[in-house]
Amino acid sequence: QHALNSGVRRYHVAPVLCQRAKVAMSHFEPNEYINYEKLEKNINIVRKRLDRPLTLSEKIVYGHLDDPAKQEIERGKTYLRLRPDRVAMQDATAQMAMLQFISSGLPKVAVPSTIHCDHLIEAQSGGEKDLQRAKDINQEVYNFLSTAGAKYGVGFWKPGSGIIHQIILENYSYPGVMLIGTDSHTPNGGGLGGICIGVGGADAVDVMAGIPWELKCPKVIGVKLTGKLSGWTSPKDVILKVAGILTVKGGTGAIIEYHGPGVDSISCTGMATICNMGAEIGATTSIFPYNERMKKYLGKTGRADIAALADEFKQHLVPDSGCQYDQVIEINLSELKPHINGPFTPDLAHPVSDIGAVAEKEGWPVDIRVGLIGSCTNSSYEDMGRSAAVAKQALAHGLKCKSKFTITPGSEQIRATIERDGYAKILREVGGLVLANACGPCIGQWDRKDIKKGEKNTIVTSYNRNFTGRNDANPETHAFVTSPEIVTALSIAGTLKFNPETDYLTGADGKKFKLEAPDADELPKLEFDPGQDTYQYPPKDGSGQHVDVSPTSQRLQLLEPFDKWDGKDLEDMLILIKVKGKCTTDHISAAGPWLKFRGHLDNISNNLLIGAINIENGKANSVRNALTQEFGPVPDTARYYKKMGIKWAVVGDENYGEGSSREHAALEPRHLGGRVIITKSFARIHETNLKKQGLLPLTFADPADYNKIHPVDKLSIVGLKDFAPGKPLKCIIKHPNGSQETIMLNHTFNESQIEWFQAGSALNRMKELQQKSS
């Protein structure tokens, strides 16, 4: 207890000293305990009701039901009311989440919550300089998050701590936890057997406010792993293969549950890599069953007490024998080959052996300009060790990287440990630049100088996402994702045409040699070096803490409530834009230089849909103003309509809003007067975010009706007075020639979500209920 109170970051507790049900969730919250007894009780209630074996996903999800005895449960149909154990927020999304929590009027968060400063650090010249520059530039935002955390009882991880998902894996995730995070790659925690789900800030506010959180009951896709990983094949190749099978929307509405004998050949951090990138196939989350690899990781990160408790409840942390999945995919790890996916989408899968020929055929640049390893997906000790093992072989033959090469440690603990153990030195010697412990180029925080915008080029990364312009804002950058060791090998060779399994390099002495498959420890032989202490505990009483938001700030803005529904149908709406093809949340609300406005809704709304392609002219950020007939930027046109008091709609294509969880992609259209988004289909998180902000996300009952709407039409949504779950709405399309036609639109609103729309937003509804209660 003395160690806990003094803030010691790394210590060990003998399992014999742990009392059942008195094991802390985290070193940083000694009075918040893991409650496996409640999980067990709820699982038993549901199992008796359903009278069938349960998947692991079902056990943990149903084990967190608010009312397990009465909750209607049907995969893919019913909405579950859940009680997550904790909340995590990264600094870009935490700003809006905390602004919404402040608006709720509540004095303190109801569950353990943390803020992690990882998104606002731009990669430029190297770790220390980049970190200091970020602290200077973002001082106002960091101060807001720090003081808001102190006032409302939220733990604060300072800039330089590391990437949110690695911090969670090292300190907060555990088998059986249900955690929600305001970042789409929150599923990373599934590598430790938790149900960790990415959400928007409004969802996080629900949980922090102590309100049951709603989630459509997920389907469960089983991925059975057989065989054993070996050679150049890595955990990253598992999810690259699965992405190729399921595509970017194949996991929508489902949890991906890995099982089978092959699981035990994957390290805990490798399992986290696989779960992390499950976001790229639209999955609600991904999970692995509790095993010895997780136990080993828990012990090494100072949580042997949690592992001992998990051992006692292991039957609830693995799937039941005979459980049924909605779909099953089988992958033989012994036959799996190294993969590389891209460009421009993470589900375009290729074996590394084929990519050179495919690139030449497609006209993609084969010369690699930059190789980048790290990110929340692949920055573990094992990842760095395997990359260093490849680099060491090249150095032994007098070679360095032909491509530029960067390294991003996932956390301060990883940075300090790879410095101590020599990995960082090897990676620098081969030509690498070690960046700050942050997201950096993975999310577009990259001050890239080696090319000009518009220059066609190729980069390879160990990241998770490779949408057009995501890493460097250059639409001509062909980004490919693969494992860190393959990135390192390709960076040494400098070309996509190199296959490390079969091809030879020429050493400085002129002799040819072949790289051996990398081998590295999954965990350090010594204890992890925690590095600098970067955590700020919230005070026991934060009521006297002042949170400052200047009315003249360009980066922070207190929120005003959105207007309530007026009780009428939405008539004669203009179409702001009819989007052609892929439209991710990066297209709807760009990151990169716009990250600095994540706490200021009006300013960031100037990036609304600037990356979406207008079907009318095939251009980005160029739409027709229906009143002036002039073409102009999307945000300017939306503001013009808002000024004129005209409501507007967006028409979109398949899987609209895939990618990041950023709720700004929902807040911005609402703020600028949008009311309806009509698409062929939605990504899960974005659809929920739209509902939370009082917008109507609707889908074509017949996807072919997308072709009936033209950018110059007017739309009316009819039937809102009788808006009810499962009841389609009518859309009347009015053409400029005076003709009109009616199509049907589907929705997934339940009763409480309809109340969000009627109240103007979920936050407005929460405040209405609070007022009634008091």
C-alpha positions in Angstrom: 0.0 0.0 0.0 2.9 2.3 0.7 4.3 1.6 -2.8 0.9 2.5 -4.3 0.5 5.7 -2.4 4.0 6.9 -3.2 3.4 6.4 -6.9 6.0 3.8 -7.6 5.5 2.8 -11.2 6.8 -0.8 -11.2 6.6 -3.3 -8.4 5.6 -6.9 -7.8 3.1 -8.4 -5.4 3.2 -12.1 -4.6 0.0 -13.9 -5.6 -0.3 -15.4 -2.1 -0.8 -11.9 -0.7 -3.8 -11.2 -3.0 -7.2 -11.5 -1.6 -9.9 -12.7 -3.9 -11.8 -9.8 -5.4 -9.4 -7.4 -3.9 -7.0 -7.1 -6.7 -6.7 -3.6 -8.2 -7.5 -3.0 -11.8 -4.2 -1.0 -12.1 -1.3 0.2 -10.0 -2.5 3.7 -10.5 -6.0 3.0 -9.0 -5.4 1.0 -5.9 -8.9 1.3 -4.7 -10.7 0.2 -7.9 -10.9 -3.6 -7.9 -11.4 -6.3 -10.5 -14.9 -7.8 -10.0 -14.8 -11.3 -11.5 -17.5 -12.4 -9.1 -20.0 -10.1 -10.8 -18.8 -11.2 -14.2 -19.3 -14.8 -13.2 -22.8 -14.1 -11.7 -24.0 -12.4 -14.9 -22.6 -15.1 -17.2 -24.4 -17.8 -15.2 -27.7 -15.9 -15.4 -27.4 -15.4 -19.2 -26.2 -19.0 -19.8 -29.2 -20.3 -18.0 -31.5 -18.1 -20.0 -29.9 -18.9 -23.4 -29.3 -22.6 -22.5 -26.3 -23.0 -24.8 -22.5 -22.7 -24.8 -21.1 -19.2 -25.0 -18.3 -17.7 -27.0 -15.6 -15.8 -25.1 -17.0 -12.5 -26.5 -20.5 -13.3 -25.3 -19.2 -14.1 -21.8 -17.5 -10.8 -21.4 -20.1 -8.7 -23.1 -23.1 -10.3 -21.4 -21.1 -10.4 -18.2 -21.3 -6.6 -18.2 -25.0 -6.3 -18.9 -26.9 -3.7 -16.8 -29.8 -6.2 -16.4 -28.7 -9.7 -17.3 -32.0 -11.3 -16.2 -34.2 -9.2 -18.4 -32.0 -7.9 -21.2 -33.2 -9.1 -24.6 -30.3 -10.8 -26.4 -30.2 -11.6 -30.1 -27.0 -11.3 -32.0 -27.0 -8.6 -34.7 -30.5 -7.2 -33.7 -31.1 -6.2 -30.1 -29.4 -3.3 -28.3 -27.6 -4.2 -25.1 -27.3 -1.9 -22.1 -23.8 -2.4 -20.7 -21.7 -1.3 -17.7 -18.1 -0.9 -18.9 -15.3 -1.0 -16.3 -13.4 2.0 -17.5 -12.8 4.7 -20.2 -9.7 5.9 -22.0 -9.3 9.0 -24.2 -6.5 10.2 -26.4 -5.8 13.9 -26.4 -7.3 14.7 -29.8 -10.7 13.2 -28.9 -10.5 13.9 -25.1 -10.9 17.6 -25.7 -14.4 17.2 -27.1 -15.2 14.4 -24.7 -14.3 16.5 -21.7 -16.1 19.6 -23.1 -19.2 17.4 -23.4 -18.7 16.1 -19.9 -18.4 19.6 -18.6 -21.6 20.5 -20.3 -23.4 17.6 -18.5 -22.9 19.4 -15.2 -21.7 16.3 -13.4 -19.1 16.8 -10.6 -16.9 13.7 -11.2 -16.5 10.6 -13.5 -18.4 7.5 -12.3 -15.8 5.0 -13.6 -12.0 5.0 -13.7 -11.0 7.1 -16.7 -7.7 8.3 -18.2 -6.4 10.9 -20.8 -3.4 10.1 -22.9 -1.4 12.8 -24.8 -0.2 11.1 -27.9 -1.8 12.7 -31.0 -0.5 16.2 -31.0 3.2 15.6 -31.4 4.4 16.2 -34.9 7.4 14.1 -36.2 10.0 16.4 -37.6 13.6 16.1 -36.3 13.6 13.5 -33.6 12.1 12.5 -30.2 13.3 15.1 -27.7 13.1 18.2 -30.0 9.7 17.1 -31.4 8.3 16.5 -27.9 9.5 19.9 -26.6 8.1 21.7 -29.6 4.7 20.0 -29.1 4.6 21.0 -25.4 5.2 24.6 -26.4 2.7 24.7 -29.3 0.0 22.7 -27.4 0.4 24.2 -23.9 -3.1 25.6 -23.9 -4.7 22.2 -24.8 -2.4 20.2 -22.4 -3.3 22.6 -19.6 -7.0 22.2 -20.3 -6.8 18.4 -20.3 -4.6 18.3 -17.2 -6.9 20.6 -15.2 -10.1 19.0 -16.5 -8.7 15.6 -15.5 -7.8 16.9 -12.0 -11.3 18.5 -11.5 -13.3 15.5 -12.7 -11.2 12.6 -11.4 -9.5 11.5 -14.6 -5.9 10.3 -14.7 -3.6 12.2 -17.0 -0.7 10.8 -19.0 1.5 13.6 -20.1 2.9 14.1 -23.6 5.8 11.7 -24.1 4.1 9.0 -22.1 3.4 7.0 -25.2 0.6 5.9 -27.4 -2.7 5.4 -25.6 -3.2 1.7 -26.7 0.3 0.7 -25.5 -0.2 2.5 -22.2 -3.5 0.6 -21.8 -1.9 -2.7 -22.6 0.9 -2.1 -20.1 -1.2 -0.8 -17.3 -5.0 -1.1 -17.7 -6.2 -3.9 -19.9 -6.7 -7.3 -18.2 -8.6 -10.5 -19.1 -12.3 -10.0 -18.9 -12.2 -6.2 -18.7 -14.7 -4.1 -20.7 -13.1 -0.8 -21.7 -14.3 1.8 -24.1 -11.9 4.3 -25.7 -12.3 7.3 -27.8 -10.1 5.9 -30.5 -10.8 3.3 -33.2 -7.8 1.2 -32.3 -8.9 0.6 -28.7 -9.4 -3.1 -29.6 -5.6 -3.4 -29.1 -6.5 -4.4 -25.5 -8.0 -7.6 -26.8 -4.5 -8.9 -26.8 -4.9 -9.2 -23.1 -8.3 -10.9 -23.3 -10.4 -7.8 -22.8 -13.4 -6.5 -24.7 -12.0 -3.1 -25.6 -14.2 -1.0 -28.0 -13.6 2.2 -29.9 -16.3 4.9 -29.6 -17.0 8.6 -30.0 -16.7 11.0 -27.1 -20.4 11.2 -26.5 -20.4 7.4 -25.8 -17.6 7.9 -23.4 -19.5 10.7 -21.6 -22.4 8.2 -21.1 -20.0 5.8 -19.3 -18.3 8.5 -17.4 -21.7 9.8 -16.3 -22.7 6.4 -14.9 -25.3 5.8 -17.6 -25.7 2.4 -19.2 -24.0 2.3 -22.5 -25.8 1.0 -25.6 -24.3 -1.4 -28.2 -26.0 -3.4 -30.8 -25.6 -7.1 -29.8 -22.6 -8.1 -31.8 -22.4 -11.1 -34.0 -19.3 -13.3 -33.5 -16.9 -14.2 -36.2 -14.5 -17.0 -35.2 -11.0 -17.1 -36.6 -9.5 -20.6 -35.9 -5.8 -20.6 -35.9 -3.9 -23.8 -36.4 -0.2 -24.5 -36.9 2.6 -22.3 -35.6 4.2 -19.0 -36.6 7.8 -19.2 -37.7 10.4 -17.6 -39.9 9.5 -14.2 -41.4 5.8 -14.7 -40.7 4.6 -12.5 -37.9 1.4 -11.7 -36.0 0.8 -8.8 -38.3 0.5 -11.2 -41.2 -2.5 -12.8 -39.5 -4.6 -9.7 -39.6 -3.3 -8.6 -43.0 -4.6 -12.0 -44.3 -7.9 -11.6 -42.4 -8.3 -8.1 -43.8 -7.8 -9.5 -47.3 -10.6 -12.1 -46.6 -13.2 -9.9 -44.9 -12.4 -6.5 -46.5 -12.8 -3.1 -44.8 -16.5 -3.7 -44.0 -16.6 -7.5 -43.5 -16.4 -7.3 -39.7 -19.0 -4.6 -39.3 -21.4 -5.4 -36.4 -19.2 -8.4 -35.3 -16.6 -9.2 -32.8 -13.6 -11.2 -34.2 -12.8 -14.0 -31.8 -9.5 -15.8 -32.3 -9.2 -19.4 -31.0 -7.6 -22.7 -31.8 -4.2 -24.3 -31.1 -2.3 -21.8 -33.1 -3.1 -19.0 -30.6 -0.4 -20.2 -28.2 2.4 -19.6 -30.8 1.6 -15.8 -30.7 3.0 -13.5 -28.0 0.7 -11.3 -26.0 1.8 -8.1 -27.8 1.4 -10.0 -31.1 -2.2 -10.8 -30.2 -2.6 -7.0 -29.4 -1.3 -6.2 -32.9 -3.9 -8.5 -34.5 -6.7 -7.1 -32.4 -5.6 -3.5 -33.0 -5.9 -3.7 -36.7 -9.3 -5.4 -36.5 -10.5 -1.8 -36.7 -9.6 -1.9 -40.4 -12.2 -4.6 -41.2 -14.9 -2.7 -39.3 -15.1 -5.1 -36.4 -16.7 -3.9 -33.1 -13.6 -5.3 -31.5 -11.4 -8.4 -31.5 -10.3 -10.7 -28.7 -8.0 -13.7 -27.8 -8.7 -16.2 -24.9 -6.7 -15.9 -21.7 -3.5 -18.1 -21.9 0.0 -18.5 -20.7 1.4 -15.8 -23.0 -0.9 -13.3 -21.4 0.0 -14.5 -18.0 3.7 -14.0 -18.8 3.1 -10.5 -20.0 1.1 -9.6 -17.0 3.9 -10.8 -14.7 6.5 -8.9 -16.7 4.5 -5.7 -16.4 4.1 -5.9 -12.7 0.7 -7.5 -12.6 1.2 -11.0 -11.4 -1.6 -10.5 -8.9 -4.0 -10.0 -11.8 -2.7 -13.1 -13.5 -3.2 -15.2 -10.4 -6.8 -13.9 -10.0 -7.5 -14.6 -13.7 -6.2 -18.2 -13.2 -9.0 -18.7 -10.6 -11.7 -17.5 -13.1 -10.1 -18.9 -16.3 -13.3 -20.8 -17.2 -15.0 -17.4 -17.9 -12.0 -16.1 -19.8 -12.0 -18.7 -22.6 -14.9 -19.8 -24.9 -17.1 -22.7 -24.0 -16.6 -26.0 -25.8 -19.2 -26.3 -28.6 -19.9 -22.6 -28.8 -21.3 -21.4 -32.2 -19.9 -18.6 -34.3 -21.8 -16.7 -37.0 -18.9 -17.3 -39.4 -15.7 -19.2 -39.1 -12.4 -18.5 -40.9 -9.5 -20.9 -40.5 -5.9 -19.9 -41.0 -2.9 -22.4 -40.8 -0.1 -20.3 -39.4 2.5 -22.9 -40.6 1.4 -22.1 -44.2 0.9 -18.3 -43.8 3.4 -16.2 -45.7 4.5 -12.6 -44.9 2.0 -10.1 -46.3 2.0 -6.4 -47.4 -1.3 -4.6 -47.9 -2.1 -1.5 -50.0 -1.9 1.0 -51.4 -4.7 3.3 -50.4 -6.7 0.7 -48.5 -5.7 -1.8 -45.7 -7.6 -4.7 -47.2 -5.7 -5.0 -50.5 -3.6 -8.0 -49.5 -0.5 -9.3 -51.3 2.1 -11.8 -50.2 5.5 -10.0 -50.0 6.8 -12.4 -52.6 4.3 -11.0 -55.2 4.2 -7.3 -54.4 7.1 -6.2 -56.7 5.6 -7.8 -59.7 2.1 -6.4 -58.8 3.5 -2.9 -58.3 5.2 -2.9 -61.7 2.1 -4.1 -63.4 -0.1 -1.5 -61.7 2.3 1.3 -62.2 3.0 1.8 -58.5 6.5 3.2 -57.6 8.7 0.3 -56.6 11.4 2.5 -55.0 10.7 3.0 -51.3 11.3 6.5 -50.2 10.6 6.0 -46.5 10.2 3.0 -44.2 8.4 3.6 -40.8 8.1 1.2 -37.9 6.2 1.7 -34.7 2.7 3.0 -34.1 0.1 1.7 -31.7 -0.1 -1.5 -33.9 3.6 -2.6 -33.9 5.8 -0.9 -31.3 6.3 -3.6 -28.7 9.6 -4.8 -27.3 9.4 -7.9 -29.5 8.7 -5.8 -32.6 11.7 -3.6 -32.0 13.8 -6.6 -31.3 12.9 -8.4 -34.5 13.6 -5.2 -36.5 16.9 -4.8 -34.8 17.8 -8.4 -35.6 17.3 -7.7 -39.3 19.2 -4.4 -39.0 22.1 -6.1 -37.2 22.6 -8.5 -40.1 22.8 -5.7 -42.6 25.3 -3.8 -40.5 27.5 -6.9 -40.2 27.8 -6.8 -44.0 28.5 -3.0 -44.1 25.0 -2.0 -45.3 22.6 0.7 -44.1 19.1 1.5 -45.2 18.7 2.8 -48.8 15.4 4.3 -47.8 14.8 6.8 -45.1 13.9 5.0 -41.9 12.0 6.1 -38.7 11.3 4.3 -35.4 8.4 5.2 -33.1 8.5 3.6 -29.7 5.0 2.8 -28.4 5.6 4.0 -24.9 8.1 5.6 -22.6 8.6 2.2 -21.1 9.4 0.7 -24.5 11.7 3.6 -25.4 13.7 3.3 -22.2 14.0 -0.4 -22.4 15.2 -0.6 -26.1 17.7 2.1 -25.3 19.0 0.1 -22.3 19.1 -3.2 -24.3 20.8 -1.7 -27.4 18.0 -2.1 -29.9 17.7 1.7 -30.4 21.4 1.9 -31.0 21.3 -0.7 -33.8 18.3 0.9 -35.4 20.1 4.3 -35.4 23.3 2.8 -36.8 21.4 1.3 -39.8 20.1 4.7 -40.6 17.0 5.1 -38.4 15.7 8.2 -36.7 14.0 7.6 -33.4 10.9 9.7 -33.0 8.9 10.7 -29.9 6.7 8.2 -28.1 3.6 9.3 -30.0 1.3 8.6 -33.0 3.3 10.8 -35.3 3.2 9.9 -39.1 0.7 7.2 -38.5 -2.1 9.8 -38.1 -0.6 12.5 -40.4 1.6 14.2 -37.7 4.6 14.2 -40.0 6.4 17.3 -41.3 7.7 15.5 -44.3 10.4 17.2 -46.3 11.8 14.6 -48.8 9.0 15.0 -51.4 6.7 17.7 -52.7 3.0 17.4 -52.5 1.7 15.7 -55.6 4.9 13.7 -56.1 4.2 10.1 -56.8 6.1 7.9 -54.3 6.0 4.8 -52.1 6.3 4.3 -48.4 6.1 1.1 -46.3 5.0 1.2 -42.7 4.1 -1.1 -39.8 1.0 1.1 -39.2 -2.6 0.0 -39.5 -4.2 2.5 -41.9 -3.1 3.7 -45.3 -5.9 5.7 -46.7 -5.1 8.3 -49.4 -3.1 11.2 -47.9 -3.4 9.8 -44.3 0.3 9.8 -43.4 1.7 12.9 -45.2 -1.4 14.7 -46.8 0.0 13.8 -50.2 -2.6 12.0 -52.3 0.1 10.5 -54.5 1.9 8.7 -51.7 1.4 5.0 -52.1 1.4 3.6 -48.5 1.8 -0.1 -47.8 1.4 -1.7 -44.4 3.3 -4.8 -43.2 5.3 -6.1 -40.2 8.2 -4.1 -38.7 10.7 -6.7 -39.7 9.5 -6.6 -43.3 9.6 -2.8 -43.3 13.2 -2.9 -42.0 14.2 -5.4 -44.7 12.6 -3.5 -47.5 14.1 -0.2 -46.2 17.6 -1.8 -46.4 16.9 -3.0 -49.9 15.1 0.2 -50.9 12.6 -1.5 -53.2 9.3 -3.4 -53.2 10.9 -5.9 -55.5 12.9 -7.4 -52.6 11.7 -10.6 -51.0 13.8 -11.3 -47.8 12.8 -15.0 -47.8 14.4 -15.7 -51.2 16.4 -12.7 -52.5 20.0 -11.7 -51.8 21.6 -8.4 -50.9 25.2 -7.4 -51.8 27.4 -6.5 -48.9 30.0 -3.7 -48.8 32.6 -6.3 -49.7 30.7 -7.2 -52.9 29.6 -10.5 -51.6 26.0 -11.6 -51.8 24.2 -12.7 -48.6 20.7 -13.5 -47.6 19.0 -12.1 -44.5 18.1 -14.8 -41.9 14.6 -14.8 -40.4 14.6 -12.5 -37.3 14.6 -14.0 -33.9 14.1 -11.8 -30.8 12.8 -12.1 -27.2 9.1 -11.5 -26.7 9.9 -9.7 -23.4 13.1 -8.3 -22.0 15.2 -10.7 -19.9 15.5 -8.0 -17.2 12.6 -6.0 -15.9 11.1 -3.3 -18.1 12.8 0.1 -17.6 9.8 2.4 -16.8 11.7 5.5 -17.9 10.5 8.9 -16.8 7.4 9.2 -14.6 4.8 10.8 -16.8 1.6 10.1 -15.0 -0.5 12.7 -13.1 -2.8 11.3 -10.4 -6.1 13.1 -10.0 -6.5 14.6 -6.5 -9.0 13.0 -4.1 -11.0 16.2 -4.2 -10.9 18.2 -7.4 -13.8 20.4 -6.7 -11.6 23.5 -6.2 -9.7 23.0 -9.4 -10.3 25.6 -12.1 -10.6 24.6 -15.7 -9.8 27.6 -18.0 -11.4 28.0 -21.4 -10.7 31.5 -22.8 -13.6 32.9 -24.9 -11.1 34.2 -27.4 -9.2 30.9 -27.7 -8.7 29.5 -31.2 -8.2 26.0 -30.0 -10.9 25.5 -27.3 -14.5 26.4 -27.3 -17.3 25.6 -24.8 -20.2 23.8 -26.4 -23.7 25.2 -27.0 -26.6 22.8 -27.0 -27.9 21.8 -30.5 -31.4 22.7 -31.4 -34.3 20.3 -30.6 -36.3 18.7 -33.4 -39.3 20.9 -34.2 -41.7 18.1 -34.5 -42.0 18.4 -38.3 -40.8 16.4 -41.3 -37.5 17.6 -42.8 -38.7 19.2 -46.1 -36.9 20.5 -49.2 -33.4 19.9 -47.9 -30.6 20.8 -50.3 -27.9 18.3 -51.0 -24.5 19.6 -49.8 -22.6 16.9 -51.5 -23.3 13.5 -53.1 -20.1 11.6 -52.3 -18.6 9.2 -54.9 -16.8 6.1 -53.6 -14.8 5.7 -50.3 -15.5 8.3 -47.7 -13.7 7.7 -44.4 -13.7 9.9 -41.3 -10.4 11.2 -42.7 -12.3 12.5 -45.7 -15.1 13.9 -43.5 -12.9 15.5 -40.9 -9.2 15.5 -41.8 -6.5 15.1 -39.3 -2.9 16.3 -39.7 -2.8 20.1 -39.4 -6.5 20.1 -38.3 -5.7 18.2 -35.1 -5.0 21.5 -33.3 -8.6 22.5 -33.6 -10.1 19.3 -32.1 -11.3 21.3 -29.1 -12.9 24.2 -31.1 -16.0 23.0 -33.0 -16.4 26.1 -35.1 -12.8 26.2 -36.3 -12.5 22.6 -37.1 -15.7 22.7 -39.0 -13.7 24.4 -41.7 -12.4 21.0 -42.8 -15.9 19.4 -43.2 -15.9 16.9 -46.1 -12.9 18.6 -47.8 -11.5 15.2 -48.8 -14.7 13.7 -50.1 -15.1 13.3 -53.9 -18.1 15.2 -55.4 -19.8 12.9 -57.9 -21.0 15.9 -59.9 -17.5 17.0 -60.9 -15.1 14.3 -59.6 -13.3 16.9 -57.4 -12.6 17.2 -53.7 -13.8 20.3 -51.8 -15.7 21.7 -54.7 -19.5 21.7 -54.6 -22.3 23.6 -56.3 -24.1 26.2 -54.2 -27.7 25.5 -55.1 -28.7 29.2 -54.5 -25.9 30.9 -56.4 -25.0 28.1 -58.8 -21.3 28.8 -58.1 -18.8 26.1 -57.1 -16.9 26.5 -53.9 -15.5 24.7 -50.8 -17.8 22.3 -49.0 -17.5 24.1 -45.5 -18.2 27.5 -47.1 -21.2 26.2 -48.9 -22.5 24.6 -45.7 -22.0 27.8 -43.8 -23.9 29.7 -46.5 -26.9 27.4 -46.2 -26.8 27.7 -42.4 -26.8 31.5 -42.7 -29.8 31.3 -45.0 -31.6 28.9 -42.6 -31.7 26.1 -45.0 -31.3 22.5 -43.8 -29.1 20.2 -45.9 -28.3 16.5 -46.4 -25.3 14.4 -47.5 -25.6 11.4 -49.8 -22.9 8.7 -49.5 -21.7 5.4 -50.8 -20.7 2.1 -49.1 -19.3 1.9 -45.6 -19.5 5.6 -45.1 -17.4 6.9 -42.2 -15.0 3.9 -42.0 -11.7 4.5 -40.2 -11.1 6.6 -37.1 -13.7 7.0 -34.3 -13.5 10.8 -34.5 -16.9 12.2 -33.6 -15.9 15.5 -35.2 -17.1 13.9 -38.4 -20.5 13.9 -36.8 -20.3 17.1 -34.8 -19.3 19.2 -37.8 -22.2 18.5 -40.1 -24.6 19.1 -37.2 -22.9 22.3 -36.3 -23.1 23.6 -39.9 -26.8 22.8 -40.3 -26.8 19.3 -41.7 -29.7 17.0 -40.6 -29.6 13.8 -42.6 -26.8 11.5 -44.0 -28.2 9.0 -46.5 -25.8 6.2 -47.6 -25.7 2.6 -48.9 -24.2 1.6 -45.6 -22.4 3.0 -42.6 -19.4 2.1 -40.5 -20.5 1.3 -36.9 -18.8 4.0 -34.9 -19.7 6.8 -37.3 -23.3 5.8 -37.4 -23.5 5.9 -33.6 -21.7 9.2 -33.5 -24.2 10.7 -35.9 -27.1 9.5 -33.8 -25.5 10.9 -30.7 -25.4 14.4 -32.2 -29.0 14.4 -33.3 -28.5 13.6 -37.0 -30.4 11.0 -39.0 -28.1 8.3 -40.5 -30.3 6.5 -43.0 -29.7 3.8 -45.6 -31.3 3.1 -48.9 -33.7 0.2 -48.6 -32.6 -0.5 -52.2 -28.9 0.5 -52.7 -29.6 1.1 -56.3 -31.7 4.2 -55.2 -28.4 5.9 -54.7 -28.4 6.5 -58.4 -31.9 8.2 -58.3 -30.6 11.2 -56.3 -28.7 13.9 -58.1 -26.8 16.8 -56.4 -29.3 19.4 -57.7 -32.3 17.6 -56.2 -34.2 18.5 -53.0 -35.0 15.9 -50.4 -37.8 15.6 -47.9 -37.8 13.0 -45.1 -41.4 12.1 -44.4 -42.9 10.2 -41.4 -40.8 11.6 -38.5 -43.9 12.1 -36.4 -44.4 8.4 -36.4 -40.6 7.6 -36.1 -40.3 4.2 -34.5 -37.7 1.3 -34.3 -37.8 -0.9 -37.4 -40.2 1.4 -39.3 -38.7 2.7 -42.6 -38.9 6.4 -43.5 -40.0 7.8 -46.8 -37.8 10.1 -48.9 -39.4 12.3 -51.5 -36.9 13.3 -54.2 -37.8 16.6 -56.0 -36.0 17.1 -59.3 -35.4 20.5 -60.8 -37.8 19.8 -63.7 -40.7 19.5 -61.2 -41.0 15.8 -61.2 -40.6 13.8 -58.0 -40.3 10.2 -56.9 -40.4 8.4 -53.5 -37.9 5.9 -52.1 -37.7 4.1 -48.8 -35.0 4.6 -46.2 -34.0 2.2 -43.4 -32.5 3.0 -40.1 -31.3 1.3 -36.9 -32.6 3.6 -34.3 -34.0 2.1 -31.1 -36.4 4.0 -28.8 -33.8 5.8 -26.7 -31.9 6.8 -29.9 -35.0 8.3 -31.3 -35.2 10.4 -28.1 -31.7 11.6 -28.8 -32.9 12.9 -32.2 -36.0 14.5 -30.7 -34.0 16.2 -28.0 -31.3 17.4 -30.4 -28.5 15.2 -29.2 -27.8 12.5 -26.7 -26.2 15.0 -24.3 -29.4 17.2 -24.5 -31.4 14.1 -23.6 -29.1 13.3 -20.7 -29.6 16.7 -19.3 -33.4 16.5 -19.7 -33.4 13.3 -17.7 -31.2 14.8 -15.0 -33.5 17.8 -14.7 -36.5 15.4 -14.3 -34.7 13.3 -11.7 -33.8 16.4 -9.6 
